[in-house]
C-alpha cells in the first residue's frame, strides 16, 4: 500500500468503520454486517420531486457483490441517475500537515494497526480476529471508478478529513499528539494512548455518522439532479432519512 498519507485516508476511515461496527460475537457480526452478501441491497426514498436510490455499501465483500454493484451502477446511470458516493479525502497539500491530521484521526480511533490492513485472505480473517468461511472469496472494495462510476457526472458527497477533525476539535478541544503519537509512523502498530472512549463514541455518533449524514442530505437537497444514486455505508441510511425529513417532511422511504 502507498505510504503517502493522502492515499491512506480512505483506508483509515474504512478501518475505523469496521472497528466501530464489529462486535465481540463474530458470528453475529458476519451475519448482520452484510460482508457475506452476494448482492448489495437497494432502498428508495422520495419527496415527490427527487428520487434517491440508496445502495448500502460494504468496504469488504464478495467478488459477486462488487460485480453486481457494477451492474447496478451501469443500469442506473443509463436511466440518468447521478451517482453520489462516499470517500473521505483531503484538500491539504502540505505533507507534514497531512501526516499530523492523519495521526490525530488515529489517536481518536485508537487501537487498530494501520500497517496490517483489515482483510487477511490467507488466514481468512477480517481485522485479525473475525474468521470467515474460506468458501467465500472476499476482497477489499474496489475503487469507485473501477466499478463504472462516471467521473464526469458523479459527486463525492462526503466531507474532507480536515473538516471532520476540525469540527470535532471545535467541540472537544484541540487534539494534542504525544511524543509516542508523533514518533509512531502511520504504518506501524499503534501502541500509544488514544483519546478517552467517551470521545471516541462522540466522534463516531456525531461526526463519522452525524456530520456526514447531514452533509449528504444537504448535497441531495441542493443538487439540481432529481434522480440520484447514493452509494454509501449501510450505517448512514437511517440517519440520512432523518436529516432529509428535517429539511423536508415529504421525504419518505418508498421501498
N, C-alpha and C positions, 0 to 999 in steps of 0.2 A: 504493500500500500504506500502511496505517495506520502512522504513525511511532511510536506509543506502544510501548515495549518489550514490554509484555505480549503484544501482537498479533504480535510478531516472533519469539517464542521458537521456535515450530514451524518458522518459516522458516529460522532459523539452524541448527537441528538437521537439517532436510531438506537444506540446502545442505552441511552437514558430511558427511552420509551419502553424498551424491553425490560429494563430493571424495574421501572415503575409498575409494570403490569404483571410481572412474573410473581407467582405465589410459592409458598412452601410446598404446596401439593402439586407436584409437577404434572401428574396425570390430568388433573383438572385444568391446569394451565394450558396444556396441549389441546385439550378438548375445546375450551372456550376462547382461546386466543385466535383461532382461525388459521394457524400456521399449516395445518394439515388439509385445509380445504382444497378441492380440485378446481373450484371456480370462485371468483370473487362475487360477493353479493351486491345487488343494486337496490337503492331506495330512491323514491321520487318525492320531491316536495315542490309545492307551487303556491303562489299567492294570487293566481289568476292572470298575472301578467308575465311572470317569469316561471319557467320550468327548470328545476335543478335535479339532475340525476346524480346520486351520490354513490361512489364506489368505495367501500370500506377497505382501505389499503393495509396490507401487512408487509413489513420490511424483510421478513423471511418467509419463504413459501415454497410450494412445489413448483416444478417447472411447468406443469399443466396450468397452474394458477396464473402465472405470468403470461403464458401463451394465450389463455382465454382473455386476460386483461387487454392484451394487444389487439385481439379481435374486436373487443368492445370499443376500444379507442377508435379503431378504423370505422366501425359501423356508425358510431355516434358523430364522428367528425363528418362523415358523408351526409349526415342529417343536419349539418350546420351547427352542431353543438361546439361551443368553445370550451377547451379544457382549462380548468383551474387546478393546479397541483401544489402539493406541499414540498417545500425544500428550504430549510433554514440556511441562508448564506450570509455573506458579509460584504459590505462595501469598503471595508478597511483595506488599504493597500500597503500600509507600513507593516513589515514582517514582525517586528518586535511587539507592536501594539496588538496584532492579531494573536500572537502567542500568549500574551498576557490575558487577553479576553478568553481564549480557549481554556486557559488554566483556571480562570475564575469559574467558568462553566463546570469544569471538572471538580473544583472544590465544593460547589453546590451539590453536585450529583454524588460525589463520594466514592465509595469503594467498588469501582469497576476498573478492570485492567485494559486500558486502551490499546495496548500493543498486541493483545491476544485475539482480538476480534470477538465475534459472538456466535458464529456458526462454525462448528467443528465437524466437517463431513467425514473425517477419517474415523473418529470415535463416536459419531452420531450423537453429538451433544450440542445443545444450544446454551450459550452463556456458561459453559464449563460444567454444568451440573444437571441440566434438563435433558434426559435421554429421550430419543425418539426411535421408532422402528426403522431399521435400515432399508425396509422395502420402499420407503418414501425417498425420493430424490429431492432434497431441499437445496435451495440456492438463496443467496442474498438478492434482494430486489435489484433488478437491472436499472440502469439509468432510464429516466422517463423517456428520453428521446430515442433510446434503443427500442422502446415499446410503441413507436409510431406516432408519438405526440407531435403535432405540427408546431414547430418552433416559431413560425411567423404569426400564429394566432393565439397560442397558449399563454396563460398568465401564471407566473409564480405568485400564488395568493398567500404568501407566508410573510412573517416578519423577519427582519435582519437579526442576527445574533446580538449585535450591539444594542439594538432596541430592546430585546428581551432582557439582557443583563442590566441595561440602563434603567429600565422600569423597575426591575427587582431591587436594584440598589437605591433608587429613589424612595422606595417604600421601606426598605430594611437597613439602609446604610451601606457604605462602600465595603466591598469585599476585600479584605486585607489578605494578601498572599503571604504565607510564612516562608521562611528560608527553605523549608522542605518542598513547598509548592513550587517555588522558583527554580530550585535545582533539579526537580524531577521532570524529565522530558515527557512530552506528550505520548511517546511510545512506550514508556516504562510503566511497570506495575505501580499503582497508586497506593502508597502506604502512609501518606500524610494525614493530618487530622482534618476531616471535612467540616462543613458547617453543621449546626445542630439539625436534628431530624425534623424539628418543627419548621425550620426554614426550608429544608428540602421539600417538605409537604406543601408549604406555601408556594414554592416555585412550581411544583407540579400542577397544583389545582388552579392557581391564579395567573400563571404565566405560560407554562408549556401547554396547558389546556385553555384556560380562560382568555388570556390575551390573544392567543392565536385564533380562537373561535370568534372573538369579537372582530378581529381583523378580517377574517374570511367572510363574515356576514356583511361587513362594510364593502368589501370588494364585490360581492354579489349584488348588493344594493345599488352601488354607484356605477357599475359597468353597464354599458349600453346593450350588451348581449341579452337576449331573452330566452336563450337555450344554453344552459351551462352544464358541463360535465365535471363534477368535482371529484378528484382523486385524492383522498385524504385519509389519515388514520382512523380506524374504527372508533376509537375513543372520543373523537370530536363530534360525532353526528348529533347526539342529544344536545350538546352544548350549542352547536350551530343552530339547530332549530329554535332553541330558547332565545338566542341572540337575534335571529331573524324576526321572531314574533315580537320581540321588544321594539323592533323598528317598525314592523307592520304586522298587525294582528291577523291579517288574512293568510299568512303563511301556515300551511298545514301539510302533514305527511299524506301523500296520495296512496302510495303502496310501498 
